[in-house]
Amino acid sequence: MSATTMNKYSRPAPPAAAAETDAAAPQFRTLRHALVLAKRNLIKTARTPEQLIDVTVQPIIFLLLFVYVFGGAISGGSRHDYLQYLLPGLLGQGIALGSVALGQNMNADIEKGVFDRFRSLPIARSAPLVGAVLADFFRYLLVCVIFLGFGYVMGFRITTNPLAVVAAVALAIAFALCFCWISVWVGMKARTPGSVQGVMFLLILPLSFGSNVFVSTSTMPGWMQAFVKVNPISHLVGAVRGMTVGGPVAGHVGWTLLWMAGLLVVFVPLAMRAYRRRT
C-alpha cells in the first residue's frame, strides 16, 4: 500500500491550535468542564420542570400564607407594613430552602451511577460538583424574581433605588452559592435522597425561624436574641431588607461576607473529601 493511501484513511491529527490552547490554559480546564456539566444539569432541569416547584410555587404559598393568615395578628392589623418587613426575610429563607434540591439530586445521581460515568471521563475531578453548584445559580435567581415580582402584585414596594436592589439580589445569590455547599456535603454523605431533605430541613428550619425573618429581634427573649444576632440568615435578611426598604446595611453585609467565606472554607473541602470517598 502506498504512502498516499495510508494518509488518506489514517485518523487526522488533532488541530495544533486546540492542543496549544489546552496546554496554554490548564488552569481554566476545571472551569470549562464545570460549565459543560452545568449545562447538562440545566438541560436536565428543563426536561423535568416539576423540579422547580420549590423555587416557583413555594415562595408564592409562603407569601400568601404569612401575609394573609398570620400577617394581621403579627403586625397588629397592617398587612401592608408586614409585607414590607416580611418579603426580604422570606427571600432569605427561600434561597436557603432552594439549596435542598441540589443535595437530593446529587445523591440520586450517585445512586444511579452517573458520577461513576463522570469519573471515567477525562475531566477535572471536581467538575461534577462545581458544575452542579453553578447550575443552581438560575434556581436562586428564579427565587428572587418570583418573590419580588409576586410581592409587587401583593403591594410590596421598593423604597431605595434599582442599583441597591440589584446589589441585594446579587448578595442573596452569592450567599446561596456558598450555603449550598452544605447541601452538597450532605448529599455526598447521606444514603438516600430522602435523608438529605430531612437533614437539611433540620438545619434550615432553626436558622430561618430563629432569625429576624418573621418578627423583629427585639420581641424575642434574651437568650434567643443572642442566637439571632450571630445567625447568618439574620444578617443576610438584614442586608437585603436595608437595600430594598431601607435600614442599616454595612454591618449586615460585612457579617454576611464573613459567613460566606466561612461556609466555603469549611464545606467545600468536606464535600470534595466525601465525593472522593463515595465515587
N, C-alpha and C positions, 0 to 999 in steps of 0.2 A: 504494500500500500504506500502510495506516495506521501510525501510530507504535506502536500497541498490538501489531500483527503483527510489526514489526521487533523489539520487545523480547522477544516470545515465542520467536523462532527464533535470535536472536543468542546468541553464546557468553557464558556468565556470567563476570563479572569474578572474579579470584581473591579469596579471603577476605581482608579487610583485616587480620585478626588475624595470618594466616600471613605476609603481606608484612611486617608490622611486626616479627614475630619474627625473620625473616631479616635485616632491616635493623638490628635491635637487637643481634644477637649474631653478627656476621660472623666473630668470632674462633673461634667453635665450628663453623663450616661444614666446615673441613677434617676435624675430628674426626668430625663426623656423617657425612660422605661416607666416611671411612675405616672407620667402624663398619659402614656398609651393605656396603662391599666385603669387609670381614672376614666378614660373614655369608655373602656369596656364596662365599667360599673355604671356609667351614665346610660349607656345603651340598655343594660340590664334593667335599670330602674324605669326607663321609658317604656319597656315592654311589659312591665308589671306596675302600672301606676297606683295600684292599691297600696303599695309600699309607702306612698306619700300621704296617707290619711293622717298620720301623726303630726305632720307639719302643715296640713291644709285644713282639714275639718276640725281637728282637736283644738287649735287656737280659737276658732270661732265659737266652739262649745264653751270653752273656758270663759271667754269674754261675756257671752250671753248669761251663763250661769252665775258668775260672780257679780256682774253689774246689776242684773235684774232680779236675782233671787236674794243675794246677800248684801248688795250694794246699799240699799235703802237703810237696812239695820246698822251696817257698819259705819256709814257716813252720817247718820242722823237725818236722812231724807233726801240729800242731794246726790242723786246718782251721777249727774254730770261731773261734779267735783271728784267723785270717787273714780270715775272713768279716767279723768286726767291723772290721778295718782296711780291707778292700778295698771294701766296699759304698759308703761315701761317695765313694771315689775313682771307682768305676765310674759313679756318678751324675753326677759332674762330666764324665767323658768322654762319657757318654750324651747329655747335653743339647748338648754341642759337636757330636757326630756328627748329632744330630737337626736341626741347622741346615742340613745339606747339601741336604735335600729342598726347602727354601724357594728357594734359588737355582736349582735344577733346574726347579722348577715355573714360576718367573717367566720363565726363559729359554724354556721351551716355550710359554708364553702369548705371548711376544713373537713367536716364530716363527709362531704360528697367527694373529697379527693381533689378539689380544684387547686388547692395550694400545693399538692404533690406534683401536679402538672406544671405549675409555675416553677417549682424547684428544678424540674428537668430542662427548663428553657435557659438559654444563655443571657439571663437578665440579672440585674443587681438583686442581691438577696432581700434587701429592704423594700424594693419597689412595690410588691403587692400591698404592704401595709401603708406606705406613703401614698400610693395611688388611691387606695380606698378612702383615706382621710381627705385628700384633695377633692375627690368626687363629692364628698359631703358638703363642700362649700355651697353648692346650689341648693341643698336642703335648708341650710341655715339662712341663706338669702331669701328663700321662699317663706320661711317663718317670719322674717322681718317684714316682708312685703304684705303678707296676709294680716299680720297684727296691725300695721299702720293703715292699710287700706280699709279693712273692715272696721277698725276703730274709728276712722274718719266718718264712715257711714253712720256709726252709732253716736257721733258727736264729739269725738276726740279732736282737739285742735293743738297744733304745734305753736308754741309761743316764742320760739327762739328764731332761728334762721335756717335756710336749706343746708348751708355748709355744716352747721352743728349737727343736723340730722344725719347727714352723710357720715360724719365722724362717729356718731352714736352707732349707726348700723355697722360701720367698719370695725369698731371696737367689739361689738357683740359677736360678729362673725369670727374675728380673730380669737376671742376668748373661747368660742365654741370649738374652733380647730385645735386649741390646746386642751380643753376639757375632754374632748372625745377620745384622747389617748387613754383615759381611764377605761372607757368602754372597749377600746382595742385590747388592752391588757386583760380585762375580764373575759372578753371573747376568746382570747388565747388560752385562758386557764379553765374556763367552765366546760362542763361535759356536754351540755345541751343548750340550744338557743333559749329555751325557756328559763333556764337558770341564770343566763346573762341578764334577762329582763328583771328577774327577782332581785339579783344583787344590785343592779343599777338603780332600781326604784328604792331599795333600802338606803342607798346613798343620797339620791337626789331629793326625795321627799323631805327628809330632815333639813337639808340645805335650803330648799325653797320655802317651806312653811316656817322654818326657824330663821327668817330673814325679814327684810323690810318690803317684801313683795306685796303683801296684802294690807298691812297696817303699819303705822309709824313705830319705830323702835321705842319711843318714849312711853308707849302704852303697855310695855311688857315688864315683867318683874326683873329685878336687877341681875340675877344670875343668867336670865335669858338674854338680856342686853349685851352681856359680855360675849356671849357666843355670836350674836348677830353682828357685833362690831368687827369680828375677825372673819366672818363668813364671806367667801369670795362672791357668792351670788348677791349679797347685800351691796358690796362695793360696785359690782357691775351694774346692778339696778340703779344705784345712786348716781353713777356716771351717766347712764342712759337717760334717767329722769332729769338730771340737770341740763343735759344737752337738748332735750326735747320740750320740756315745760318750764325750765328754769330751776336754779338752785346751785349748791356747791358742786364743782366738777373736778378741780385739780387733784384734791386728795383722793377721791374715789378712783380716778384714772390711774394715779400712781400705784395704789394698792392693787388694782386690777392687773396692771402690767407685772407687778411682782408675783402675783398669783399665777399668771400665765407662764412666766419664766420657771416658777417652781414646779408647775404641772409638767412642763416639758422635760425638765431636768430629772424628775423622779420617774415619770411613767413611760417616756419613750424608751429608755434603756430596759425597764421592766418588760415592756411589750415586746421589744426585739429579742430579749433573752427567752421569754416564753414562746415566741414564734420559732426560734431555733430548736427548742426542745420538743415542740409539738409537731414539726414537719420534718 
